[in-house]
Amino acid sequence: MALDVKKIQSLSEQSITDLKTIEKLGDLEHLEELNNELKKVLDSGELEGINPMLPPYIVQIRKNIGFMIGNYRSTKTHAVNRSKDLMQLNEQLSHIKR
């Protein structure tokens, strides 16, 4: 199988566009605010008086939101880094004569 520089460059450019879309997404600030507000409500101890099932339910929701925010930040970081990698790859490929 021969190295198809043009195809790799084209796919790299398309991939960079996809990664740039991920980079431009917001920071999930509303989810972070919700997570903080739920923590305040949990810390206040009011929920037990309303419904004893609420605290463990909200703890689980907070855990999942925290996990999702962490994954989201990691994905954005990877998008930035992989965009740079692909740009460098395209730069290297541009020197290959085919």
Secondary structure, 3 states (H helix, E strand, C coil): CCCCHHHHHHHHHHHHHHHHHHHHCCCCHHHHHHHHHHHHHHHHCHHHHHCCCHHHHHHHHHHHHHHHHHHHHHHHHHHHHHHHHHHHHHHHHCCCCC
